[in-house]
Amino acid sequence: MKWAIIFDVDGVVADTESLNARASVMMFQQLYGVEVQPEDFREFVGTGDERYVEGVAEKYGVQIDTEDAVERRRVNFFALLEEQPLPAMPGVMEIVRTARDSDDVLVAIATSGNRDKQFPVITGTGLELDWFDAVITGDDVTKKKPDPEIYLITAERLGVPPNECVVVEDAPAGVAAAKSAGMACVAVTSSVDREKLREADLVVDSLDRVSLQKLRELATLNS
């Protein structure tokens, strides 16, 4: 029986959260003349591109056109990305390569972000999309994290029961989604404080401290 590792992207595969926040700060200034702060976006990490900008707009009482805001944020993000290419987060490449050499594990991506933004981020790290047995994005779901839909769809696509999957996340919304899906979860403290990730089965500062064997143990604990 196969088991599966499912990676989020932002803050897990690549450290994009600072660029996401900077691109969004720029967008609010450019489109609405409003000064917001990078830390305003932290509570919306992992909730999807739309909610990420809408949540801060609500906080400041700003009426926005969500589609326009997301598009301008995307343009800003890629402009910043050209200035500052992002390598894979520590440990990710090693886990993926080791998993690809193993006969009993599948590897997937499940991100609330949209495909046109996330695919260049993934490949920009040196990872190849065809290294993954499934790649699910926010374009493939109707409900964003913390709803478990994206993880349930990923498990179905892989043909692996949810209770034999381990998710790697960096945000409370993602941890909640994984646990609601009946999956084990490893949380990385790359985006928020450790305390906010306490619902995860394991909280680490870096994936380079997590072996494939440890991930296997967590995935099979639920089965």
Steps between C-alpha positions, in 0.01 A plus 500: 500500500636842406502806724538865397675826583311814402682834493354849518704752294525845660722477807554125451647436155623859462525790745258724310314654792714814522460557125125436521467763771720755320311451173172551684619813684598643162161411354304681773709811444482484121127431464348656811757740644486313832806424714476150647770303681660165408399352835132570420504200266630238744161380620393441139801290399382179335141613444530559123582803287155655522455476875858617552421844357135516606583440866735797519259716299230426758738586782562845351142554380609516135266398219700308242445324170636161601582388147693820426676487837612141455624571149700808605644305791602225256675750272682651798595156628668396176681834474642439849575137415718611209706705744515223762473141368391254769680170564320201643457510876757294696423129496233507227718391210652219705160367611357510147803329347509232767127439460538464123753222562263319734240250375233555763444878510329751271572873508258785426455876510181657639496879509219752540686732264406525134676292236650788299677632810601176669636300205786748434580507872524120516717464189708801601624306802647229278216257562323362192123472482522148360684388812163517677226240467235772531504880502180663628455879516233747602365481144396139565283563809192698595588533869834624630688399813410455787238295317643149440381481137843549342657221703212260443521563126876442510461169682235391250723597208786298651279202581621505861266505805516830694614319812815386318604851397726749676469869413781755530363845583608838638171671590217440748242485218700227329549302819126519568424384146734202530365389835139543384585274207615233746867534407816529705670839481852633536515878544803715422549826694598698189198731499337514844589434863526143625207550738262565208594163350441294813221292341757335271638157589856629475631859494852563370712802413629336182427194290867412489438356847228265374584166339287300257475233770353752744244610244411135437448443872267800525298400193453144618409595858150589381445184298 
